[in-house]
């Protein structure tokens, strides 16, 4: 009992301090707005509740801005005390919305929020008097009666209410964390595709200036395809976030999303195959990245490769070696050249080893914040990343259109191009003259960029 009284005294003192802070604003001639949480018992704040408060405050500030409620950012107070987390801010003197209207808007904010009954947004006039709408807030636990009635009559125990609050707070914060993570990953995936298609003068490949050796697609075809595929990136991520079964069983689920994505791609591109390889590579990559980040919070090269290898275990054997008839380009190339024609299936089996040997270390060294400010430098770095991949990649796009000797010659030209501009001109002309497009290498470049963006954001350097 003595301890309870001590805690109550601390809470009351904190509330008195808040009252004085509001009065200070009032004496300066300002209306004010405050945000608090309705947390029963003691303590009224901890790490979980402070995280929740930060999220709700962000939501509130955006809501106020959207409704043209102007606050004095330089005159705001944010603190956690014995009464819980607290935010107080002055309202601009020239606001055109009266206080009763502002109170109505903030009540709408409370009511529509997922944790509405925990939130208290109060409005105070220039005399420090609270603006009331006359409504009673419903009880957080039962919603049947007012919060004041349930509290006075002690109809719910502190434990019941506290358990409910912490359970729903955890669910809310986990959902927000998931939304933010998936939003970031989809952003990086789309950015990677846009960077790849924006590289100028790629050998045989589509770019803004020309379609390379392709007659059925151009730069805008790729933009259409990228836009059409973006919603499916979210599905790959959501699968990775929720999946709990064995990794060697997930590929059909990834493929199901991928096949729907392919159908959408072909509709967007007038049947041109712009990103079929990318759908497969990004499907497995985004699934794996989300799985790792949702579990660990940080990204790891080794964990990523381990996950990809588990998903692609025996992929070449299961999907290429035992086929009676060949249908896809990749299958035909494998039956002609064996392991050297195994393409992206072998890449998945080996954990995308090509990019971890070539472009990804290069981007880690060269793609710095200042690089993005210099378009010419950025173009050079991205093109160099493509060439590095081409030096070792057994590109099935090239094998399908030519043979193994031609592929090896392109590898030699790509290697020569790394430090010799005339060598690059030879590579460029060779691809153009022989109607060759290293599309498989371009796909791996996009995956390299995706992983680089992830590593940069989630601190794995």
C-alpha positions in Angstrom: 0.0 0.0 0.0 2.8 2.4 0.9 4.5 1.7 -2.4 1.3 2.3 -4.3 0.9 5.7 -2.6 4.5 6.5 -3.5 3.8 5.7 -7.1 0.6 7.7 -7.1 2.5 10.7 -5.7 5.0 10.5 -8.5 2.3 10.3 -11.1 0.4 13.3 -9.6 3.6 15.4 -9.5 4.3 14.6 -13.1 0.8 15.7 -14.0 1.2 18.9 -12.1 4.4 19.6 -14.1 2.4 19.0 -17.3 -0.2 21.5 -16.1 2.5 24.1 -15.5 3.9 23.5 -19.0 0.4 24.0 -20.6 0.0 27.2 -18.5 3.4 28.5 -19.8 2.1 28.2 -23.4 -1.2 29.8 -22.4 0.6 32.8 -20.8 2.4 33.3 -24.1 -1.0 33.6 -25.8 -1.0 30.2 -27.5 -3.6 27.4 -27.8 -2.0 24.0 -27.4 -2.4 20.4 -28.2 -1.2 17.4 -26.2 -0.9 13.6 -26.8 -0.9 11.0 -24.0 -1.7 7.3 -23.6 -4.3 5.9 -21.3 -2.2 3.4 -19.4 -3.6 2.0 -16.1 -1.4 1.2 -13.1 2.3 1.8 -12.7 4.7 2.2 -14.4 3.0 4.0 -17.2 5.8 3.8 -19.7 8.4 1.3 -20.8 10.2 0.5 -24.0 7.2 -1.1 -25.7 4.9 1.8 -24.8 7.4 4.4 -25.8 7.7 2.8 -29.2 3.9 2.8 -29.5 3.8 6.4 -28.5 6.3 7.3 -31.1 4.3 5.6 -33.8 1.0 7.2 -32.7 2.7 10.6 -32.6 4.0 10.2 -36.1 0.5 9.3 -37.2 -1.0 12.3 -35.4 1.5 14.8 -36.9 0.8 13.6 -40.4 -2.9 13.7 -39.7 -2.7 17.3 -38.4 -0.7 18.4 -41.4 -3.1 16.7 -43.8 -5.9 18.6 -42.2 -4.0 21.9 -42.3 -3.7 22.2 -38.5 -0.5 24.2 -38.2 1.7 23.6 -35.1 4.8 25.5 -33.8 7.5 22.8 -34.3 10.0 24.9 -32.4 7.6 25.1 -29.5 7.1 21.5 -28.7 7.8 19.3 -25.7 8.3 15.5 -25.9 9.1 13.6 -22.7 8.5 10.5 -20.7 7.8 11.0 -17.0 6.1 9.2 -14.2 2.7 9.8 -15.8 3.8 8.2 -19.1 4.9 9.5 -22.5 3.8 13.1 -23.2 3.8 15.4 -26.1 2.8 19.1 -26.0 2.9 21.6 -28.8 1.7 25.2 -29.5 -0.8 25.8 -32.2 -0.1 28.6 -34.6 -1.9 31.8 -33.8 -3.0 32.3 -37.4 -4.8 28.9 -37.7 -8.1 29.4 -39.6 -9.7 26.4 -37.8 -11.5 27.1 -34.5 -10.6 24.9 -31.5 -13.9 23.1 -31.5 -13.3 22.0 -35.0 -9.8 20.9 -34.1 -11.1 18.9 -31.2 -13.6 17.2 -33.5 -10.8 16.3 -36.0 -8.6 14.9 -33.2 -11.5 12.8 -31.9 -11.9 11.4 -35.4 -8.2 10.6 -35.4 -8.6 8.7 -32.1 -11.7 6.8 -33.2 -10.2 5.6 -36.5 -6.9 4.5 -35.0 -6.4 0.8 -34.4 -5.7 1.5 -30.7 -8.2 4.3 -30.4 -9.2 3.8 -26.8 -5.6 4.1 -25.7 -5.1 7.5 -27.2 -5.9 10.9 -25.7 -5.4 14.0 -27.8 -6.4 17.1 -25.8 -6.9 20.7 -27.0 -6.3 23.7 -24.7 -7.2 27.3 -25.3 -5.2 30.4 -24.5 -6.5 30.3 -20.9 -5.2 26.8 -20.5 -8.8 25.4 -20.4 -9.4 22.0 -22.0 -11.8 22.0 -25.0 -14.4 19.3 -24.5 -16.7 17.6 -26.9 -18.9 16.2 -24.1 -18.2 12.7 -25.2 -17.1 10.0 -22.8 -14.4 7.6 -24.0 -15.5 4.0 -24.0 -13.7 1.5 -21.7 -10.7 0.0 -23.3 -11.4 -3.5 -22.0 -15.1 -4.0 -22.7 -16.2 -1.0 -24.9 -19.7 -1.4 -23.3 -19.5 1.3 -20.7 -17.5 4.5 -20.4 -13.9 4.3 -19.2 -14.7 6.4 -16.1 -17.6 4.1 -15.1 -15.6 1.0 -15.4 -12.7 2.5 -13.5 -14.8 3.9 -10.7 -16.7 0.6 -10.3 -13.6 -1.5 -10.7 -15.3 -3.8 -13.1 -12.1 -5.0 -14.6 -8.8 -5.9 -12.9 -5.6 -4.1 -13.6 -4.1 -7.4 -14.8 -6.9 -8.0 -17.3 -6.6 -4.5 -18.8 -2.8 -4.5 -18.7 -2.5 -7.9 -20.5 -4.9 -6.7 -23.2 -3.0 -3.5 -23.7 0.4 -5.1 -24.0 -0.9 -7.9 -26.3 -2.6 -5.4 -28.7 0.4 -3.0 -28.5 2.8 -5.8 -29.5 0.5 -6.9 -32.4 0.2 -3.3 -33.6 4.0 -2.7 -33.5 4.8 -6.0 -35.1 2.4 -5.2 -37.9 3.9 -1.7 -38.4 7.4 -3.2 -38.4 6.3 -5.7 -41.1 4.7 -3.0 -43.2 7.8 -0.8 -43.0 10.1 -3.7 -43.9 8.1 -4.9 -46.9 7.7 -1.3 -48.1 11.5 -0.9 -48.0 12.2 -4.1 -49.8 9.7 -3.5 -52.6 11.2 0.0 -53.0 14.7 -1.5 -53.4 13.5 -4.2 -55.8 11.8 -1.6 -58.1 14.9 0.7 -57.8 17.2 -2.1 -58.8 15.2 -2.8 -62.0 15.1 0.9 -62.9 18.8 1.3 -62.3 19.6 -1.6 -64.6 17.4 -0.4 -67.5 18.8 3.1 -67.1 22.4 2.2 -67.8 23.4 3.7 -71.2 25.0 1.8 -74.1 24.9 -1.7 -72.7 26.2 -4.3 -75.1 23.2 -5.8 -76.9 20.7 -4.8 -74.2 17.8 -2.4 -74.1 18.6 1.1 -72.8 17.1 4.5 -73.2 19.0 5.4 -76.3 18.3 2.2 -78.2 16.8 -1.3 -77.9 20.1 -3.1 -78.4 19.5 -6.2 -80.5 15.9 -6.5 -79.5 13.1 -5.8 -82.0 10.1 -6.5 -79.7 10.9 -4.2 -76.8 12.4 -0.8 -75.8 13.1 1.3 -72.8 9.4 2.0 -72.1 8.5 -1.6 -72.4 10.8 -2.2 -69.5 9.2 0.6 -67.5 5.8 -0.9 -68.2 7.0 -4.3 -67.0 8.6 -2.9 -63.9 5.4 -1.1 -62.9 3.3 -4.2 -63.5 5.6 -6.5 -61.4 6.0 -4.3 -58.4 2.8 -5.5 -56.6 4.1 -9.1 -56.8 7.3 -8.1 -55.0 5.1 -7.4 -52.0 3.6 -10.9 -52.3 7.1 -12.5 -52.3 8.0 -10.5 -49.2 4.8 -11.4 -47.4 5.4 -15.1 -48.1 8.9 -14.8 -46.6 7.6 -13.0 -43.6 5.0 -15.5 -42.7 6.5 -18.8 -43.9 7.3 -21.3 -41.2 7.7 -24.6 -43.0 10.9 -26.3 -44.4 12.7 -24.1 -46.9 13.0 -27.0 -49.4 9.2 -27.0 -49.8 8.6 -23.3 -50.5 9.6 -23.1 -54.2 6.1 -24.1 -55.5 4.6 -21.2 -53.5 7.2 -18.8 -54.8 6.5 -20.1 -58.3 2.7 -19.6 -57.9 3.2 -15.9 -57.3 5.8 -15.8 -60.1 3.5 -17.3 -62.7 0.8 -14.8 -61.9 3.5 -12.1 -62.2 4.6 -13.5 -65.6 1.0 -13.3 -66.9 0.8 -9.7 -65.8 4.2 -8.9 -67.4 3.2 -10.3 -70.8 0.0 -8.3 -70.7 1.9 -5.1 -69.9 4.6 -5.7 -72.6 2.5 -7.0 -75.5 3.9 -10.5 -75.0 7.6 -9.4 -74.8 9.7 -11.3 -72.3 11.3 -8.5 -70.4 11.7 -9.9 -66.9 10.9 -13.6 -66.8 14.3 -14.4 -65.3 14.1 -11.6 -62.9 10.7 -12.8 -61.6 12.3 -16.1 -60.7 15.5 -14.5 -59.2 13.7 -11.8 -57.3 11.0 -14.2 -56.1 13.6 -16.3 -54.3 15.8 -13.4 -53.3 12.9 -11.3 -51.8 11.5 -14.3 -50.0 14.9 -15.0 -48.5 15.8 -11.4 -47.6 12.4 -10.9 -45.8 12.8 -14.3 -44.0 16.2 -13.2 -42.7 15.3 -9.7 -41.7 12.0 -10.6 -40.1 13.8 -13.1 -37.9 17.2 -11.4 -37.2 16.6 -7.7 -37.9 20.0 -7.6 -39.8 21.1 -8.9 -43.1 23.9 -11.5 -43.6 25.5 -12.6 -46.8 26.1 -16.1 -45.5 22.6 -16.5 -44.1 21.2 -15.3 -47.5 23.3 -17.7 -49.5 22.4 -20.5 -47.1 18.7 -19.8 -47.4 18.8 -19.6 -51.2 20.8 -22.9 -51.5 18.2 -24.6 -49.3 15.4 -23.4 -51.5 17.2 -24.4 -54.7 18.6 -27.8 -53.5 18.9 -30.2 -56.5 17.1 -27.7 -58.7 19.1 -28.5 -61.8 18.7 -32.3 -61.3 15.0 -32.1 -60.6 14.1 -29.6 -63.3 16.6 -30.1 -66.1 18.2 -33.5 -66.0 15.0 -35.7 -66.1 12.9 -33.8 -68.7 11.8 -35.9 -71.6 11.1 -32.9 -73.8 12.6 -29.4 -73.7 10.3 -26.4 -73.7 11.9 -23.3 -72.4 15.1 -21.7 -73.8 16.9 -22.6 -70.6 15.9 -26.3 -70.8 17.1 -26.5 -74.4 20.4 -24.9 -73.6 21.0 -27.3 -70.7 20.3 -30.3 -72.8 22.9 -29.0 -75.3 25.6 -27.8 -73.0 25.0 -29.6 -69.7 26.1 -27.8 -66.5 27.5 -24.9 -68.4 24.0 -24.3 -69.7 22.2 -24.7 -66.4 21.7 -20.9 -66.1 19.8 -19.3 -63.2 18.8 -22.7 -61.7 22.5 -23.4 -61.1 22.9 -19.9 -59.8 20.2 -20.5 -57.2 21.7 -23.9 -56.3 25.1 -22.2 -55.6 23.5 -19.3 -53.6 24.0 -16.7 -56.5 27.7 -17.3 -56.3 28.4 -15.3 -59.5 27.3 -11.9 -58.0 29.0 -12.6 -54.7 32.3 -13.1 -56.6 32.0 -10.1 -58.9 29.6 -7.2 -58.8 28.5 -7.2 -55.1 32.0 -6.7 -53.6 32.6 -4.1 -56.3 29.4 -2.2 -55.5 30.3 -2.3 -51.8 33.5 -0.5 -52.6 32.3 1.9 -55.3 28.6 2.7 -54.7 29.0 5.4 -52.0 26.6 8.2 -51.2 28.5 10.7 -53.3 28.4 8.4 -56.3 24.6 8.8 -56.6 25.1 12.6 -57.0 27.3 12.2 -60.1 25.3 10.6 -62.9 28.3 10.0 -65.1 30.2 8.3 -62.3 27.1 6.2 -61.4 26.7 5.1 -65.0 30.3 4.0 -65.1 30.1 2.0 -61.8 26.9 0.3 -62.9 28.2 -0.7 -66.3 31.4 -1.9 -64.7 29.3 -4.1 -62.4 27.6 -5.6 -65.5 30.9 -6.3 -67.2 32.3 -8.0 -64.1 29.3 -10.4 -64.1 29.8 -11.0 -67.8 33.4 -12.1 -67.3 32.3 -15.4 -65.6 28.6 -15.8 -66.1 27.5 -18.6 -68.4 24.7 -16.5 -69.9 22.1 -18.8 -71.3 20.7 -16.0 -73.4 23.9 -15.9 -75.3 24.2 -19.7 -75.5 20.7 -20.0 -76.9 21.6 -17.5 -79.7 25.1 -18.9 -80.4 27.4 -21.5 -78.9 30.0 -22.1 -76.1 32.9 -20.6 -78.1 31.0 -17.4 -78.6 30.1 -17.2 -74.9 33.8 -17.6 -74.0 34.8 -15.0 -76.5 32.3 -12.6 -74.9 33.7 -13.3 -71.5 37.2 -12.4 -72.8 35.9 -9.2 -74.4 34.1 -8.3 -71.1 37.3 -8.9 -69.1 39.3 -6.7 -71.6 36.6 -4.0 -71.3 37.2 -3.6 -67.6 40.3 -1.5 -68.2 40.2 -0.8 -71.9 37.7 1.4 -73.7 38.6 0.0 -77.1 38.0 -3.4 -75.7 34.5 -2.3 -74.7 33.9 -1.0 -78.1 34.8 -4.4 -79.5 32.4 -6.1 -77.1 29.6 -3.7 -78.0 30.1 -4.2 -81.7 30.4 -7.9 -81.4 27.1 -8.2 -79.6 25.4 -5.9 -82.1 26.8 -7.7 -85.2 26.0 -11.2 -83.9 22.6 -10.3 -82.5 23.6 -11.3 -78.9 22.1 -9.9 -75.7 23.6 -10.8 -72.2 20.2 -10.7 -70.6 21.1 -13.3 -67.9 24.0 -11.0 -66.8 21.6 -8.0 -66.7 19.3 -10.0 -64.5 22.1 -10.8 -62.1 23.1 -7.2 -62.1 19.6 -6.3 -60.9 19.9 -8.9 -58.1 23.3 -7.4 -57.2 21.8 -4.0 -56.9 18.9 -5.2 -54.8 21.3 -6.9 -52.4 23.6 -3.9 -52.2 20.6 -1.6 -51.3 19.6 -4.1 -48.6 23.1 -4.4 -47.2 23.4 -0.6 -47.1 20.1 -0.1 -45.3 20.5 -3.0 -42.9 24.2 -2.5 -42.0 26.0 -5.6 -43.2 29.2 -3.9 -44.2 
